[in-house]
Amino acid sequence: MTDTLTHLIGGEEVGSDASGESVNPSNLDEMVARFPKGTAADVDRAVSAARDAFPGWSGASPEVRSDVLDRAGTLVMERAKDLGRLLSREEGKTLAEGTGEVMRAARILKYFAGEALRRHGQTLNSTRPDIDVATYREAVGVVGLITPWNFPIAIPAWKAAPALAFGNTVVLKPATPTPAIAHALARIIQEAGAPPGVFNLIIGDGDVGRAIVEHDGVDAVSFTGSQGVGASVAESAIKRQARVQLEMGGKNPLVVLDDADLERAVACAVDGAFYATGQRCTASSRIIVTDGIHDRFVDAMAERARGLKVGDALDPGTQIGPAVTDTQLEQNLRYVEIARSEGGRVLTGGEALKLDQRGHYMAPTVISDTAPDQRINREEVFGPVASIVRVKDYEEALDVANMGEFGLSAGIVTNSLKHSRDFRSRIRAGMVMVNLPTAGVDYHVPFGGSRKSSYGAREQGFAAVEFYTQIKTVYVGG
């Protein structure tokens, strides 16, 4: 069944020429949704609605905001089966992964329902007699959210939930390949009781995102996407002194030391590199392995990769779904050829797969004999491609892990307490995993990286209050 989507502006469904198409990457003969392509005028209307709604929403009892988010979380949970299926049809995650992401979105909504009641300040002693000092956290205003396709309900939820919990109003632009699941979330937030204008959705391409970032009525922008686009978002937002928060991917290292448990190391690498089709900013895209375990590890990882079943996201036996679009598949294959041209050896995979059903399928790929400074180890591929770098010892592994511009997530597999402690201290990354895949994070703790992976305040958990509120200091004389 093909859905016909609309924008959501001021509590109303606003349609126009539904010329955009969302296609199932597992079955290119199936259209998931038709959608309108928004314009700057649509953004202007949405921002106006959000500004009109802001005083009432920010000034309401926090219990009102808490109840809306809690109801939204409950509705997402109750519809998890259908929403998970929609997500998998539209994005290409396996059904288990799609349903799991939907449940994560529900938990995020419920977590921030609680945080809405915990927005607190401080009381301090003034340096002057007979004066009281207190700080309060207040909503920033209208927040523009620009979200990616790889987590098309979880990321909109982890941006929108804190924004709404702390009294902001929202204009959301979802990624062009995955508008249907974002539209479903927007409808649920509205059904849960969000007043008109509190949550607005504009579907479209980069022109919509640009219009949001450059709009004088948008007080803050939270963006997740590529470094190149993120840099332009920051420049435009800062130019007009709007707040900006950026998450821009990673080239995440997983270090495997000689003393690692081989089976655990391979499991961590395979999970981090290939599940969710490698389309995670926290994916283990470069594996750094010391001499003593290198050959055994490479053989075992390649064997595991060959055994993974690639197929339709809705097939219960599928372990790896398709790439989200033909453009993404082409990028994955192009990087395999770049790695080959630089001397890398493709041990398994590296090619598109032609299955009975037309889709953007690619075999999980393991590339050995790569050097740290090669493009395959410096640039984000965003597909089921893992490159392996051989090093002599821990110190060289750490040096290689710290190379490059990214610093989102980093992992180490070792039985050495000494090395795991040292790695946690010296690795240049915002998130560190010990004996775990680099991908896979909790919703109640901060998310973000260092260097060019992230800019601005952290997302998620207790850290989200920093971006979505501003502090007011109040002095009262006796």
N, C-alpha and C positions, 0 to 999 in steps of 0.2 A: 504494500500500500504506500502511495506517495502522499506525503503531507504537503499542504500549502501553508507556508508560514507568513507571519506578519511582523511588523515592528510593534513594540508595546510602548506607547507614549502617553503619559498622564493617565494611566489606568485603562486606556483604550487600545484595541487592536487596530492598527493602521496599516492598510494594505496598499499596494501599488502594483505595477507590472511585475509579476513574479518571473523574471527572466533568468534568475540564477538557478543552478541545479546542483544538488548534493547527491553524489553517486556512491553506491556501495562498492568499496574497494575490493571486496571479496567476489563481487558479481557485477561486472561492469554493465550488464544489461538491466540492472535494477536501479531506478532512481529513488532515493530515499525521500527527498523533499525538493519542492520548488520554493524559492524565496525572493523577496524584493531586494533590490540593490539600493541601499540608502544613499541619501545625498546630504550635503551640508545643511540644506533647509530642514531635513528630518532631524539632524543633530541639534540644530538651533531650537526646534520645537521641544525636543527631549530635555535639553538643558534648561529651557524656560520652565517646563513642568517640574523639573527637579528643584529649581530655585524657589518656585512657588510652594513646593511641599516641604522645603527644608525647615522653616520656623516651627511648624507644627510637629514634625517628626523629631527634631533635635530637642524641642522643649517638652515632649511627652514624657510621662513616667517611664523609667527604664524597664519597668515591668511590661509595658505595652510592646516595646521592641523585643524583649525577651520572649514574650508569648508568640509573636509572629514568627520568629526564627525557630522556636521549638515546634510550632505547628508545621512549619515548612519541612523541618527535619523528619517529623513523623510521616508526612505525606510522601516524601522521597523514599523513606523506608518501606512504606506500604506498597509503593509502586516499583520497587527495586527490580523485580523480574522484567517488567515491560520496559523500564528505562534502560536497564542493562542491555537488553536486546536491541533497543534503538541505538544506543551508543556503539555497540559492536557492529551493527549494520553500517553506521555512518563513518566510524573512525577506523575500524579494522582490528581492534583488540579482540582477543578471544572472549567468548561469552563469560567465562569465569572472571577474566580481568575486567571486563566492562561492568559486570554486576558488582565486583569488588570496588571499583571506582565510584559507582553510584552510592554504595553504602558509606564510603569515605566521605562523600559530599554530605550525606545525611548526618554523619557524626560531627562534621565541621559545623554545620548549622546548629546542632544542639549544643556543641561546646560553646559557641559564641552567644547562644541564648543565655548561658550562665554568665559569660563575661560581661554581658550588657548590665548585669546587676553588680558588677565588681569594678566599675570605673571609679577610681578613687584618687584623692589628692593627699596633701600633707598639711599639717599645722606646724608652724615653727615659731621660735621665740625671736622677736625683733631685737635688734641691737639697741633700740631706743625704748625708753620706758613707756608703759601705758599704750602700747601699740600691738595689735595682733596681726599675724601674717598667716595666710593660707594659700594653697595652690589648688586649682581645679583643672580638670581635663574637659575640654569642650570639643565638639565636633568641628571638623575643618570646613565642611560645606558640601558642595557638589563634587563627587569623585567620578572621574572617567576611568573605566576599566577596559583594558585591551588584552584579550586572552588568546592562547594558542590552541591548536587542534589536538595536541597529543594527550591532554587531560581535559576534555571538553566540558565536563561537569565539575570535576574536583577543583580545578583552578578558578573558574568563575565563582564557585562556592567559597574558596578560601580567601578570595578578595572581597566578595560582596558581603559575606557574613560579618566580618569585623567592621566594615564600613557602615553597615546598617545597625549593628549592635551599639555602636558609639554615637549614633545620631546623624550620620551623613546620609545624603541621598545619592543615587547611583545612576549613571548612564553606562551601559555595558555594550561593547562591540565584541562579539564572538568571532573566532576564526572563520574564514570563508568556507573551508571544507566541511565544517561541523556545526552548522547553525541550528539543526533540529533539536539536539539534546540541550543546547543553551536555551532555546525557546521553551522547551518543556520545563526547565528550571525556572525561568522567568514567570511562566504561568502559575507554577506552584507557589512561588513567593507571593504573587498577587492573590491567589486563592487563600493563602494562609492569613491574609488580612492586611497586607501592606497597603497603606492609603494611596490613592492615585498620585502619581508623580514621584513616589519614593524610589521605585525601581523601574528603570526604563531600559528598553532593549532596541538597539538599532543594528540591523543586519546589513552587511556590505563588505566592500573591499578596503584597500588602503586609504582611499579618499575619505571614508568615514572615520577611520582612526586619526587621520591628519586633522580633520575638522574638530574632533574631540580634543586633541592635544592643543590645538591653537585657539580654542574657544575661550574668550575672556570670562565666561561664566563658569568655567570648570576650575575649581580650586586646587585639585590634586589629580595626578594621573598615576595609575599603577599599570605597568606593562610587563608582559612576559613574551619573549620572542628572541629574535636573532640580535647579535651585537650591532650589526649595521643599522637596523631599524631602531634599536634601542638608543643608539647615539643620537639619531635625529629626533627621537622623542624627547630625550633629555634637553637637547639644544633648544627646541621649540618651547618646552615647558619652562625652562629656567629663564629664557629670554623674557617671558612675561611674569616671572617670579611665582609660578605655580609650584607646588610640591611635586616631586617625582620619585618614583620607586621603580627600579628595573631589575628583572631577572633575565639573563641573557645566555644561559646554557653552560656547557662544560665540556671538557675533554678529560674525563675522570680517570685517574690511575688506580689500578689495583696491583699492589706489590705482593708478590709471592716469594717468601724466603725458603731457604733450604730445609728449615726445620718444620715447615707447615705440614699439616695433615693433607695429603694429596687429594683425597676424595673431597674434603671440605673446600680446598682451594678451587678445584674444578667446578664444584657446585656453585660457589660464589661467583666465579667468572662467567659461567654459562647463564646463570640467573641475571646477573648485571648486564651482560652484553646482549643477550638475545630476547629475553622476555619483553612483552609489550613491543615486539619487533624492533627492539633497540631504540625505540622512539621516546626516550626519556632523557631529560637533561642531566640526570644523575647516572646514566648508563656507564658501565665499565668498558670504555671504548679503547683503552690501551692497557695492556697487561704487562707488568714489569717483573721478570722472573730471574732469580739468581741461578748461577751455573749448576749447582749441585742437583737441583730439582728440575731444571729447564726441560730437558729432553722428555722425561717421563710426563711432565705436566702438559707439554705441547701435544704429545701423542694422545693423552687422555682427553684433553679438551677437544681436539679435532674429532676424535671418535664420538664423543657426546654430541657435538654439533651435528655430525652426520645423521645421528639417530633421531633428531628432533623432527616432528611432523609439522610441515607447513601446509596450511589449507584455509578453507572457509572459516571465518571467525565464529560462525554459529555451529560448526561441527564439534560435538563434544570431544572428539579425539584430537582436535587441532591444538598444537602447542605454540605455534608461531603464526600469527595472522599476516595479512598483506601490509605493504607500505600504504600510507594513507592516500597518495595521489601518484599519477604517472610521473610528475615532476620530482617527487621525493624518490621514487624508484630509480629514475635516471641519475639522480645525484649519487645514490648509493653505488650504483654500478660504475659511475665515473670515478669515484674515489678508489674503487678496487683497481681500476686500470692505472690510476696515478700511482698507487702503491706498487703495482707490478713494474711500472716504468722506473721507479726509484730503487728497485732491487728486492722488493718484498716477494715472498713465496706464498702463494695461495694454497693452503693445505686442504681446504674443503670449501665448497660453496663458491661465491663470487659471480653467480649467474642468476638471471631471471628464470623463473620456473613456469612452464606452460602446463597448467592442470586442466582437468575436464571443464572447469568453470573459469571463464575469463576473469582475471584479477591481477593486482599488482604484487605478484608473489616473487619472493627472492629467497634463495637458499642461505641459511646462516653461514657466515664466512669467517674463517680464521686465517690470518696472514702472519707468517713468521718471518724471521730474518730482517726485521725493520730497524732502522736507526732512529734515535730520539728526535733528531731534527727534521725528519721527513714529514711531508704534508699530512700523511695518514695519521701521524702522531701529534700534530699541532692544530688541525682544523676539525671542527665538529662535523661528523658524517650524518648522524641521526638515523641510523639504520642498523640492521643486524650484522655489523661488521666489527670484529675485534682484531687489533694488531698487537703483536707480541714483541717486546724488546728484551734482549738477553743482557744481563749485567753480572759483574763478578761478585758483588757483595752488597750488604745493606746500605753502606754509605753511597755507593754509586746508584743504587735503587732510589734512595731518597733524593739525590740530586736530579735524576731523570724525572721523578714524580713531580718535582717543583718547577720543571721547565714549562715554558709557554705562558699564554696570557690568561688562561682560565684558572679558576680556583674554587669550584663549587663543592664537589664531593671527592673524597679520596679514601682508599681502603688498604688494609694490610692483612695478610693471612700469615700467622706465625704462632708458635707456641712459646716464644720468648717474651717474658714480661718486660725485660729491659728494652727490647726493640719496639714493642708496642707502645710503651710509655714514651720513648723518645720520638716515635713517629707522630703520636698525638700532639706533641709539643712543637715539632719542627716542620711539619707539613703545612704548606700554604694553601689551606682550603677552609671553607666555612663549615663543612660537615665531615666528620671522620668516622670510618667504620673499621672495627677490629674484628676479624674473623666473620665478617658479614659482607654481602654484596654492597657495592657503592650505591645502588638504587634501593629505595624502600625506606620511607621516613614516616614518623608519626605526625598526627595532625595537631597535637597540643604543645609542640615545642618549635622553636624558631627554625626557619628555613632560609638559606641564603649562602652566598659564597664570598670569596675575596677576589681581588684583582678585577678583571673585566667580566667576571661572571655575574656580579651583582652591583647595584648602586643604590644607595639610600638605606632606609630602615629595613630590618628583617621582616619577612612575612610569617604568618601563622603563629598559633599559640599565644603565649603571654606577651610576645614581642610585638604583636600586631597593633597594640594600642599606640605605639610610638608614631606610626605613620598616620593613623586615622583620627588622631586627636591632637590638639595643641594646648599648651599649658597657659593658664591665666593665673597671675599672682595678684592677690587682693590684700591690701593693708587697711586695717580698721583702727582708728584712734579712739581713745576713751573720752 
